Amino acid sequence: MKLVRFGQPGAEKPGLIDSHGNVRDLSSHIPDLTGATLSPASLDGLRALDPDTLPLAPAGVRLGPPIAGTRSFIAIGLNYADHAKETGQEIPVEPILFNKLANCIVGPNDDIMYPKNSDRMDWEVEIAFVVGTRARYVEEKDAMAHIAGYCLCNDVSERRFQVKRAGQWVKGKSAETFGPLGPWLATPDEIPDVHNLAMSLDVNGERKQTGSSSTMIFSIPFLLSYITQFMVLEPGDVVTTGTPPGVGSAKKPPEYLKPGDELVLRVEGLGEQRSKVVPFKL
């Protein structure tokens, strides 16, 4: 299934994408797409529905992030071998974990706000997974049973905040709107091999990132297992798993986003995001 949330910010309804690409309304069956509705039993119930019997959403309706109520938004740094190489850093021997605040999550086509005092705003096309069942000290062989699905993520970053302002990366990763997710949450049966998906990102019509999840250093089952040796992942939590090469900060000379820039992100099987960078405002 391809699960979505549609409607105005704060008033989204749950839905799914039918075989014709239409958004169908699931609100008569579940109140929203949250951790509570991502259990295997809940997803099996949704899968048994006939999409043609569900009401159509309004044409052109806004898509929100495909998951609500996320408590933990965890990211993995330097998880693509070719990206680590372009930054001049050693391939990590263990996953690098950092946090993005969950309140930076926005819809796939929402505006991305240029932060106050920013001058090194960067892009990162990524694959995220969403937890469906509570995960605590999970063995790698059992990890996939805890994953509800996958979605496209833009790990928007402010590199000066991240690298030059001391402390943890979270400062450069959590500004308002720095977590576009979606357009949909694809359940694992939709993605035959999540470790072999084409990925790309364009800025103002120019290709900046081209890559494949095949160059991931640490696989998704390993990442879930690894993370749960240190913390508990709850249903609805999001883990974004790293980016392929082509980030602006690694270019020579570096390239950074500015207000007015338009981004298009694509991941095979996970859809497309189209967003615009807009000036800071209170």
KEPAMI-257871 format. One record per residue (C-alpha): chain; y, z, x. Coordinates in Angstrom, 1 decimal. Layout:
! KEPAMI-257871
<rec unit="A" py="Y" pz="Z" px="X"/>
...
END
This chain:
! KEPAMI-257871
<rec unit="A" py="0.0" pz="0.0" px="0.0"/>
<rec unit="A" py="3.6" pz="-0.5" px="0.9"/>
<rec unit="A" py="5.5" pz="2.5" px="-0.5"/>
<rec unit="A" py="9.3" pz="2.6" px="-0.9"/>
<rec unit="A" py="12.1" pz="4.7" px="-2.3"/>
<rec unit="A" py="14.8" pz="2.9" px="-4.1"/>
<rec unit="A" py="18.2" pz="3.7" px="-5.6"/>
<rec unit="A" py="21.5" pz="5.3" px="-4.5"/>
<rec unit="A" py="21.5" pz="7.9" px="-1.7"/>
<rec unit="A" py="20.3" pz="11.3" px="-3.1"/>
<rec unit="A" py="18.9" pz="9.7" px="-6.3"/>
<rec unit="A" py="16.1" pz="7.5" px="-5.0"/>
<rec unit="A" py="13.0" pz="6.9" px="-7.0"/>
<rec unit="A" py="9.5" pz="6.3" px="-5.6"/>
<rec unit="A" py="8.0" pz="2.8" px="-5.7"/>
<rec unit="A" py="5.7" pz="0.3" px="-4.2"/>
<rec unit="A" py="5.8" pz="-3.3" px="-3.2"/>
<rec unit="A" py="3.5" pz="-5.5" px="-5.2"/>
<rec unit="A" py="1.7" pz="-8.6" px="-4.0"/>
<rec unit="A" py="4.7" pz="-10.8" px="-4.9"/>
<rec unit="A" py="7.2" pz="-8.7" px="-2.9"/>
<rec unit="A" py="8.7" pz="-7.0" px="-6.0"/>
<rec unit="A" py="9.6" pz="-3.3" px="-6.0"/>
<rec unit="A" py="7.7" pz="-1.4" px="-8.8"/>
<rec unit="A" py="8.7" pz="2.0" px="-10.1"/>
<rec unit="A" py="6.2" pz="4.9" px="-9.5"/>
<rec unit="A" py="8.4" pz="7.6" px="-11.0"/>
<rec unit="A" py="6.2" pz="8.0" px="-14.0"/>
<rec unit="A" py="3.3" pz="9.0" px="-11.7"/>
<rec unit="A" py="4.9" pz="11.0" px="-8.9"/>
<rec unit="A" py="8.4" pz="12.6" px="-8.7"/>
<rec unit="A" py="9.1" pz="11.3" px="-5.2"/>
<rec unit="A" py="7.5" pz="10.3" px="-1.9"/>
<rec unit="A" py="7.4" pz="13.6" px="-0.1"/>
<rec unit="A" py="4.8" pz="15.4" px="2.0"/>
<rec unit="A" py="3.3" pz="16.8" px="-1.3"/>
<rec unit="A" py="2.6" pz="13.3" px="-2.5"/>
<rec unit="A" py="1.1" pz="11.8" px="0.7"/>
<rec unit="A" py="-2.2" pz="13.6" px="0.7"/>
<rec unit="A" py="-5.3" pz="11.4" px="0.7"/>
<rec unit="A" py="-6.1" pz="12.3" px="-2.9"/>
<rec unit="A" py="-2.6" pz="11.4" px="-4.0"/>
<rec unit="A" py="-2.6" pz="8.1" px="-2.1"/>
<rec unit="A" py="-6.0" pz="7.2" px="-3.6"/>
<rec unit="A" py="-4.5" pz="7.9" px="-7.1"/>
<rec unit="A" py="-1.6" pz="5.5" px="-6.4"/>
<rec unit="A" py="-3.9" pz="2.9" px="-4.9"/>
<rec unit="A" py="-5.9" pz="2.9" px="-8.2"/>
<rec unit="A" py="-2.9" pz="1.9" px="-10.2"/>
<rec unit="A" py="-2.4" pz="-1.7" px="-11.4"/>
<rec unit="A" py="1.0" pz="-2.7" px="-10.0"/>
<rec unit="A" py="1.6" pz="-5.2" px="-12.8"/>
<rec unit="A" py="1.7" pz="-2.3" px="-15.2"/>
<rec unit="A" py="4.5" pz="-0.6" px="-13.4"/>
<rec unit="A" py="8.2" pz="-1.2" px="-14.3"/>
<rec unit="A" py="10.1" pz="-3.5" px="-12.0"/>
<rec unit="A" py="13.0" pz="-1.9" px="-10.1"/>
<rec unit="A" py="16.4" pz="-3.6" px="-10.5"/>
<rec unit="A" py="16.8" pz="-6.8" px="-8.5"/>
<rec unit="A" py="18.6" pz="-6.2" px="-5.2"/>
<rec unit="A" py="18.3" pz="-2.4" px="-5.4"/>
<rec unit="A" py="19.1" pz="-0.4" px="-2.3"/>
<rec unit="A" py="16.0" pz="0.8" px="-0.4"/>
<rec unit="A" py="16.3" pz="4.4" px="0.9"/>
<rec unit="A" py="14.1" pz="5.9" px="3.6"/>
<rec unit="A" py="10.5" pz="5.7" px="2.5"/>
<rec unit="A" py="9.9" pz="9.4" px="2.9"/>
<rec unit="A" py="12.0" pz="12.4" px="1.5"/>
<rec unit="A" py="12.0" pz="16.0" px="2.5"/>
<rec unit="A" py="11.1" pz="15.5" px="6.2"/>
<rec unit="A" py="11.3" pz="18.8" px="8.1"/>
<rec unit="A" py="10.5" pz="17.7" px="11.6"/>
<rec unit="A" py="11.5" pz="14.4" px="13.1"/>
<rec unit="A" py="9.9" pz="14.1" px="16.6"/>
<rec unit="A" py="10.3" pz="11.3" px="19.1"/>
<rec unit="A" py="8.5" pz="10.2" px="22.2"/>
<rec unit="A" py="10.4" pz="9.1" px="25.3"/>
<rec unit="A" py="9.3" pz="6.4" px="27.8"/>
<rec unit="A" py="6.1" pz="5.5" px="25.9"/>
<rec unit="A" py="6.0" pz="1.8" px="26.7"/>
<rec unit="A" py="5.0" pz="0.8" px="30.3"/>
<rec unit="A" py="7.5" pz="-2.1" px="30.4"/>
<rec unit="A" py="10.3" pz="0.0" px="29.1"/>
<rec unit="A" py="9.6" pz="2.8" px="31.7"/>
<rec unit="A" py="9.7" pz="0.0" px="34.3"/>
<rec unit="A" py="13.1" pz="-1.4" px="33.2"/>
<rec unit="A" py="14.6" pz="2.1" px="33.4"/>
<rec unit="A" py="13.3" pz="2.6" px="36.9"/>
<rec unit="A" py="11.3" pz="5.7" px="36.0"/>
<rec unit="A" py="7.8" pz="6.7" px="36.7"/>
<rec unit="A" py="5.2" pz="6.3" px="33.9"/>
<rec unit="A" py="4.9" pz="9.8" px="32.3"/>
<rec unit="A" py="1.7" pz="11.7" px="33.0"/>
<rec unit="A" py="2.1" pz="13.5" px="29.6"/>
<rec unit="A" py="4.2" pz="12.4" px="26.6"/>
<rec unit="A" py="7.9" pz="13.2" px="26.7"/>
<rec unit="A" py="8.8" pz="14.9" px="23.4"/>
<rec unit="A" py="12.3" pz="15.4" px="22.0"/>
<rec unit="A" py="13.8" pz="16.0" px="18.5"/>
<rec unit="A" py="15.9" pz="14.0" px="16.2"/>
<rec unit="A" py="17.4" pz="16.1" px="13.4"/>
<rec unit="A" py="15.8" pz="15.2" px="10.0"/>
<rec unit="A" py="19.3" pz="14.9" px="8.4"/>
<rec unit="A" py="20.0" pz="11.8" px="10.5"/>
<rec unit="A" py="17.4" pz="9.8" px="8.5"/>
<rec unit="A" py="18.9" pz="7.0" px="6.4"/>
<rec unit="A" py="17.7" pz="3.8" px="4.7"/>
<rec unit="A" py="16.7" pz="0.7" px="6.5"/>
<rec unit="A" py="19.8" pz="-1.3" px="5.7"/>
<rec unit="A" py="22.3" pz="1.5" px="5.5"/>
<rec unit="A" py="25.4" pz="1.5" px="7.8"/>
<rec unit="A" py="25.1" pz="3.3" px="11.1"/>
<rec unit="A" py="28.2" pz="5.3" px="11.9"/>
<rec unit="A" py="29.7" pz="5.2" px="15.4"/>
<rec unit="A" py="30.0" pz="8.9" px="16.4"/>
<rec unit="A" py="33.3" pz="10.5" px="17.3"/>
<rec unit="A" py="33.9" pz="10.4" px="21.1"/>
<rec unit="A" py="31.1" pz="7.9" px="21.5"/>
<rec unit="A" py="31.2" pz="5.1" px="24.1"/>
<rec unit="A" py="27.5" pz="4.4" px="24.9"/>
<rec unit="A" py="25.7" pz="3.8" px="21.6"/>
<rec unit="A" py="22.4" pz="2.1" px="22.0"/>
<rec unit="A" py="19.5" pz="0.7" px="20.0"/>
<rec unit="A" py="15.7" pz="1.2" px="20.1"/>
<rec unit="A" py="13.2" pz="-0.6" px="17.8"/>
<rec unit="A" py="10.2" pz="1.7" px="17.2"/>
<rec unit="A" py="7.1" pz="2.3" px="15.2"/>
<rec unit="A" py="7.0" pz="5.7" px="13.5"/>
<rec unit="A" py="4.1" pz="7.5" px="11.8"/>
<rec unit="A" py="4.3" pz="9.9" px="8.8"/>
<rec unit="A" py="2.1" pz="12.9" px="8.6"/>
<rec unit="A" py="0.0" pz="13.1" px="5.4"/>
<rec unit="A" py="-2.0" pz="16.3" px="5.9"/>
<rec unit="A" py="-1.2" pz="19.5" px="7.9"/>
<rec unit="A" py="-2.1" pz="18.9" px="11.5"/>
<rec unit="A" py="-2.8" pz="21.9" px="13.8"/>
<rec unit="A" py="-4.8" pz="21.7" px="17.0"/>
<rec unit="A" py="-6.2" pz="18.3" px="16.0"/>
<rec unit="A" py="-8.8" pz="16.5" px="18.2"/>
<rec unit="A" py="-7.9" pz="12.9" px="19.1"/>
<rec unit="A" py="-11.0" pz="11.6" px="17.3"/>
<rec unit="A" py="-9.8" pz="13.2" px="14.0"/>
<rec unit="A" py="-6.1" pz="12.3" px="14.3"/>
<rec unit="A" py="-6.0" pz="9.3" px="12.1"/>
<rec unit="A" py="-7.1" pz="11.3" px="9.1"/>
<rec unit="A" py="-3.8" pz="13.1" px="9.2"/>
<rec unit="A" py="-1.6" pz="10.0" px="9.1"/>
<rec unit="A" py="-0.3" pz="8.8" px="5.8"/>
<rec unit="A" py="1.3" pz="5.6" px="7.1"/>
<rec unit="A" py="3.6" pz="3.8" px="9.5"/>
<rec unit="A" py="7.2" pz="2.6" px="9.2"/>
<rec unit="A" py="9.9" pz="0.8" px="11.2"/>
<rec unit="A" py="12.4" pz="3.1" px="13.0"/>
<rec unit="A" py="15.6" pz="2.5" px="14.9"/>
<rec unit="A" py="15.9" pz="5.4" px="17.3"/>
<rec unit="A" py="19.7" pz="5.0" px="17.6"/>
<rec unit="A" py="21.0" pz="6.8" px="20.7"/>
<rec unit="A" py="24.3" pz="7.8" px="22.3"/>
<rec unit="A" py="23.4" pz="7.6" px="26.0"/>
<rec unit="A" py="26.4" pz="9.6" px="27.4"/>
<rec unit="A" py="25.6" pz="12.5" px="25.0"/>
<rec unit="A" py="21.9" pz="12.2" px="25.9"/>
<rec unit="A" py="22.2" pz="12.0" px="29.7"/>
<rec unit="A" py="25.6" pz="13.1" px="30.8"/>
<rec unit="A" py="26.3" pz="16.1" px="28.6"/>
<rec unit="A" py="23.6" pz="18.3" px="30.1"/>
<rec unit="A" py="20.7" pz="20.0" px="28.2"/>
<rec unit="A" py="18.3" pz="18.3" px="25.9"/>
<rec unit="A" py="18.2" pz="14.7" px="24.7"/>
<rec unit="A" py="18.6" pz="15.9" px="21.1"/>
<rec unit="A" py="22.4" pz="15.8" px="21.5"/>
<rec unit="A" py="22.3" pz="12.0" px="22.0"/>
<rec unit="A" py="19.7" pz="11.3" px="19.3"/>
<rec unit="A" py="20.8" pz="13.2" px="16.1"/>
<rec unit="A" py="24.2" pz="12.0" px="15.1"/>
<rec unit="A" py="24.7" pz="11.1" px="11.4"/>
<rec unit="A" py="22.8" pz="7.9" px="10.4"/>
<rec unit="A" py="20.9" pz="7.8" px="13.8"/>
<rec unit="A" py="17.5" pz="7.5" px="12.1"/>
<rec unit="A" py="17.1" pz="4.4" px="9.9"/>
<rec unit="A" py="13.6" pz="4.3" px="8.5"/>
<rec unit="A" py="11.8" pz="1.7" px="6.5"/>
<rec unit="A" py="11.9" pz="-0.6" px="4.5"/>
<rec unit="A" py="8.5" pz="0.7" px="3.5"/>
<rec unit="A" py="5.8" pz="3.1" px="4.5"/>
<rec unit="A" py="2.6" pz="1.1" px="5.1"/>
<rec unit="A" py="-0.6" pz="3.0" px="4.6"/>
<rec unit="A" py="-3.1" pz="2.5" px="7.5"/>
<rec unit="A" py="-5.2" pz="0.0" px="5.5"/>
<rec unit="A" py="-2.2" pz="-2.4" px="5.6"/>
<rec unit="A" py="-2.1" pz="-2.4" px="9.4"/>
<rec unit="A" py="-5.4" pz="-3.5" px="11.0"/>
<rec unit="A" py="-4.3" pz="-2.7" px="14.6"/>
<rec unit="A" py="-1.1" pz="-0.6" px="14.9"/>
<rec unit="A" py="-1.4" pz="-0.9" px="18.7"/>
<rec unit="A" py="-0.9" pz="-4.7" px="18.7"/>
<rec unit="A" py="2.2" pz="-5.4" px="16.6"/>
<rec unit="A" py="5.0" pz="-7.7" px="17.6"/>
<rec unit="A" py="8.4" pz="-6.0" px="17.7"/>
<rec unit="A" py="12.0" pz="-7.3" px="18.1"/>
<rec unit="A" py="15.7" pz="-6.3" px="17.8"/>
<rec unit="A" py="18.7" pz="-8.6" px="17.6"/>
<rec unit="A" py="22.4" pz="-7.7" px="17.9"/>
<rec unit="A" py="24.9" pz="-10.1" px="16.4"/>
<rec unit="A" py="22.2" pz="-12.8" px="16.3"/>
<rec unit="A" py="21.2" pz="-12.4" px="19.9"/>
<rec unit="A" py="17.7" pz="-11.2" px="20.8"/>
<rec unit="A" py="17.8" pz="-8.0" px="22.8"/>
<rec unit="A" py="14.3" pz="-6.5" px="22.5"/>
<rec unit="A" py="11.0" pz="-8.4" px="22.4"/>
<rec unit="A" py="7.8" pz="-6.4" px="22.8"/>
<rec unit="A" py="4.5" pz="-5.3" px="21.5"/>
<rec unit="A" py="3.0" pz="-2.0" px="20.7"/>
<rec unit="A" py="0.1" pz="-3.1" px="22.9"/>
<rec unit="A" py="2.1" pz="-1.8" px="25.9"/>
<rec unit="A" py="2.2" pz="1.8" px="24.6"/>
<rec unit="A" py="1.2" pz="4.3" px="27.2"/>
<rec unit="A" py="-0.1" pz="7.0" px="24.8"/>
<rec unit="A" py="-1.8" pz="5.8" px="21.6"/>
<rec unit="A" py="-0.8" pz="7.1" px="18.2"/>
<rec unit="A" py="-4.0" pz="9.2" px="17.8"/>
<rec unit="A" py="-3.4" pz="10.7" px="21.2"/>
<rec unit="A" py="0.2" pz="11.5" px="20.4"/>
<rec unit="A" py="-0.7" pz="13.3" px="17.1"/>
<rec unit="A" py="-3.4" pz="15.3" px="18.9"/>
<rec unit="A" py="-1.1" pz="16.1" px="21.8"/>
<rec unit="A" py="1.8" pz="17.3" px="19.7"/>
<rec unit="A" py="-0.4" pz="19.6" px="17.6"/>
<rec unit="A" py="-1.4" pz="21.5" px="20.7"/>
<rec unit="A" py="2.2" pz="22.8" px="20.8"/>
<rec unit="A" py="3.3" pz="22.9" px="17.2"/>
<rec unit="A" py="2.2" pz="22.3" px="13.6"/>
<rec unit="A" py="2.9" pz="19.0" px="11.9"/>
<rec unit="A" py="3.4" pz="19.3" px="8.2"/>
<rec unit="A" py="3.1" pz="16.6" px="5.5"/>
<rec unit="A" py="6.2" pz="14.4" px="5.5"/>
<rec unit="A" py="7.0" pz="15.0" px="9.2"/>
<rec unit="A" py="7.9" pz="11.8" px="11.1"/>
<rec unit="A" py="7.0" pz="11.0" px="14.7"/>
<rec unit="A" py="8.6" pz="7.9" px="16.2"/>
<rec unit="A" py="6.6" pz="6.6" px="19.1"/>
<rec unit="A" py="8.8" pz="4.9" px="21.7"/>
<rec unit="A" py="10.5" pz="1.5" px="22.3"/>
<rec unit="A" py="9.6" pz="-1.7" px="24.2"/>
<rec unit="A" py="12.0" pz="-3.1" px="26.9"/>
<rec unit="A" py="15.5" pz="-4.4" px="26.2"/>
<rec unit="A" py="17.6" pz="-1.3" px="25.4"/>
<rec unit="A" py="21.3" pz="-1.8" px="26.2"/>
<rec unit="A" py="21.5" pz="1.0" px="28.8"/>
<rec unit="A" py="18.9" pz="-0.7" px="31.0"/>
<rec unit="A" py="20.7" pz="-4.1" px="31.0"/>
<rec unit="A" py="22.7" pz="-5.2" px="34.0"/>
<rec unit="A" py="25.5" pz="-4.6" px="33.3"/>
<rec unit="A" py="24.8" pz="-2.1" px="30.5"/>
<rec unit="A" py="25.5" pz="-3.2" px="26.9"/>
<rec unit="A" py="26.4" pz="-0.8" px="24.1"/>
<rec unit="A" py="27.0" pz="-1.1" px="20.4"/>
<rec unit="A" py="30.5" pz="-1.1" px="18.9"/>
<rec unit="A" py="31.8" pz="-1.0" px="15.3"/>
<rec unit="A" py="31.3" pz="-4.3" px="13.6"/>
<rec unit="A" py="28.0" pz="-5.0" px="15.4"/>
<rec unit="A" py="25.1" pz="-6.1" px="13.2"/>
<rec unit="A" py="21.5" pz="-5.3" px="14.0"/>
<rec unit="A" py="18.2" pz="-6.9" px="12.8"/>
<rec unit="A" py="15.0" pz="-5.1" px="13.6"/>
<rec unit="A" py="11.5" pz="-6.4" px="12.9"/>
<rec unit="A" py="8.0" pz="-5.0" px="13.4"/>
<rec unit="A" py="4.9" pz="-7.0" px="12.3"/>
<rec unit="A" py="3.6" pz="-5.6" px="9.1"/>
<rec unit="A" py="6.4" pz="-3.1" px="8.8"/>
<rec unit="A" py="9.2" pz="-5.3" px="7.6"/>
<rec unit="A" py="12.8" pz="-5.7" px="8.6"/>
<rec unit="A" py="15.9" pz="-3.7" px="8.9"/>
<rec unit="A" py="19.5" pz="-5.1" px="8.7"/>
<rec unit="A" py="22.3" pz="-2.7" px="9.4"/>
<rec unit="A" py="25.9" pz="-2.6" px="10.5"/>
<rec unit="A" py="27.7" pz="-0.3" px="12.9"/>
<rec unit="A" py="30.8" pz="1.1" px="11.2"/>
<rec unit="A" py="33.7" pz="3.2" px="12.6"/>
<rec unit="A" py="33.5" pz="7.0" px="12.6"/>
<rec unit="A" py="35.0" pz="8.7" px="9.5"/>
<rec unit="A" py="35.0" pz="12.3" px="8.2"/>
END
